[in-house]
Amino acid sequence: MLNQYETVFIMTPVLSEEQMKETVEKYQKFLVSKKAEIIHEEHWGLKKLAYPIQKKSTGFYHLIEYKADPTIIREWEVTFKRDERILRFLTIVLDKHSLAYNEKKRAKSRDRKKEKEVQE
C-alpha cells in the first residue's frame, strides 16, 4: 500500500543555483527509481533559519509531496543524512486532513494563476 508523504529539506546556502538544482534532481530521481509518484513540489528559496545549523544562518528550502511505499523511507532518509549539501530534512506521513488541506492550497494557487493570465 502506498502512503502519501511530504518531505521538506534544507540545503546549505553555499551552493550555486546549478548545484542546488542538481541536488533537487538527485532526490527526484531517487523517488522515481523507487516507483514513487511525485504529486507536488515547491521551491521556497533562500530563507533565514530559526537557529544556526553548522554555522549557517540561511538555507535553500525545498518541499516534495509524493506517494511511495513505506519501505523506501528509511533508505530515503539515509540518503539525506549522507549528503553534506543537506542541513536538515523532515518527512511526514500525510493523513486525510493534511491531504485535503494540501489539495485546497493547490486549487487556490491554480485559481490565482488563472486570474493573472486573464488579467494579462
C-alpha positions as CSV (number, residue, x, y, z in Angstrom):
1,M,0.0,0.0,0.0
2,L,1.3,3.5,-0.9
3,N,1.2,6.2,1.7
4,Q,1.4,9.9,0.8
5,Y,4.3,11.8,2.3
6,E,5.7,15.3,2.4
7,T,9.4,15.9,2.8
8,V,11.0,19.3,3.4
9,F,14.7,19.6,3.1
10,I,17.1,22.5,3.7
11,M,20.2,22.7,1.5
12,T,23.3,24.6,2.5
13,P,23.4,28.3,1.3
14,V,26.9,28.0,-0.2
15,L,25.5,26.0,-3.2
16,S,25.3,27.7,-6.6
17,E,22.0,27.8,-8.4
18,E,23.2,24.9,-10.6
19,Q,24.4,22.8,-7.6
20,M,21.1,23.4,-5.9
21,K,19.1,22.2,-8.9
22,E,21.4,19.1,-9.2
23,T,20.6,18.3,-5.5
24,V,16.9,18.5,-6.0
25,E,17.1,16.4,-9.2
26,K,19.1,13.7,-7.3
27,Y,16.2,13.3,-4.8
28,Q,13.5,13.4,-7.6
29,K,15.4,10.7,-9.4
30,F,15.6,8.6,-6.2
31,L,11.9,8.7,-5.8
32,V,11.2,7.9,-9.4
33,S,13.7,5.0,-9.3
34,K,11.8,3.6,-6.3
35,K,8.4,3.8,-8.2
36,A,7.2,6.7,-6.1
37,E,4.8,9.2,-7.7
38,I,5.7,12.9,-7.2
39,I,2.5,14.8,-6.7
40,H,3.7,18.3,-6.0
41,E,6.9,20.3,-5.4
42,E,7.6,23.8,-4.2
43,H,10.9,25.6,-4.1
44,W,10.8,28.1,-1.3
45,G,14.2,29.7,-2.0
46,L,16.7,31.0,0.4
47,K,15.3,31.5,3.9
48,K,16.7,32.6,7.3
49,L,16.9,29.6,9.7
50,A,15.4,29.9,13.2
51,Y,18.8,28.9,14.6
52,P,22.2,28.4,13.1
53,I,22.9,24.9,11.7
54,Q,26.6,24.0,11.0
55,K,27.3,27.7,11.5
56,K,24.9,28.7,8.7
57,S,22.1,31.1,9.3
58,T,20.3,30.6,6.0
59,G,19.4,27.7,3.7
60,F,17.6,26.8,0.5
61,Y,14.2,25.1,1.3
62,H,12.5,22.6,-1.0
63,L,9.3,20.6,-0.5
64,I,8.3,17.4,-2.2
65,E,4.9,15.7,-1.8
66,Y,4.8,12.1,-3.1
67,K,3.1,8.7,-2.9
68,A,5.5,5.9,-2.0
69,D,5.9,2.5,-0.5
70,P,6.7,2.9,3.2
71,T,9.7,0.6,2.8
72,I,11.7,3.2,0.9
73,I,11.5,5.9,3.6
74,R,14.4,4.6,5.7
75,E,16.7,4.5,2.6
76,W,15.4,7.9,1.5
77,E,16.4,9.4,4.9
78,V,19.8,7.7,5.0
79,T,20.5,9.3,1.6
80,F,19.8,12.8,3.2
81,K,22.0,12.0,6.2
82,R,24.9,11.1,4.0
83,D,24.6,14.2,1.8
84,E,26.8,17.1,3.0
85,R,24.7,19.6,1.0
86,I,21.6,18.8,3.2
87,L,21.5,20.7,6.5
88,R,18.1,19.3,7.7
89,F,15.1,17.3,6.4
90,L,11.8,16.3,7.7
91,T,9.5,13.6,6.3
92,I,5.9,13.2,7.5
93,V,3.0,10.9,6.5
94,L,0.0,12.9,5.4
95,D,-3.3,12.0,7.0
96,K,-6.7,12.7,5.4
97,H,-6.9,16.2,6.8
98,S,-3.4,17.1,5.5
99,L,-4.3,15.8,2.1
100,A,-7.5,17.9,2.0
101,Y,-5.6,21.0,3.1
102,N,-2.8,20.5,0.5
103,E,-5.4,20.0,-2.3
104,K,-7.3,23.1,-1.2
105,K,-4.0,25.1,-1.2
106,R,-3.0,23.9,-4.7
107,A,-6.5,24.7,-6.0
108,K,-6.2,28.3,-4.7
109,S,-2.8,28.6,-6.3
110,R,-4.2,27.4,-9.6
111,D,-7.1,29.8,-9.4
112,R,-4.7,32.7,-8.7
113,K,-2.6,31.8,-11.8
114,K,-5.7,31.7,-14.0
115,E,-6.8,35.1,-12.7
116,K,-3.4,36.6,-13.5
117,E,-3.5,35.1,-17.0
118,V,-7.0,36.5,-17.6
119,Q,-5.8,40.0,-16.5
120,E,-2.8,39.9,-18.9
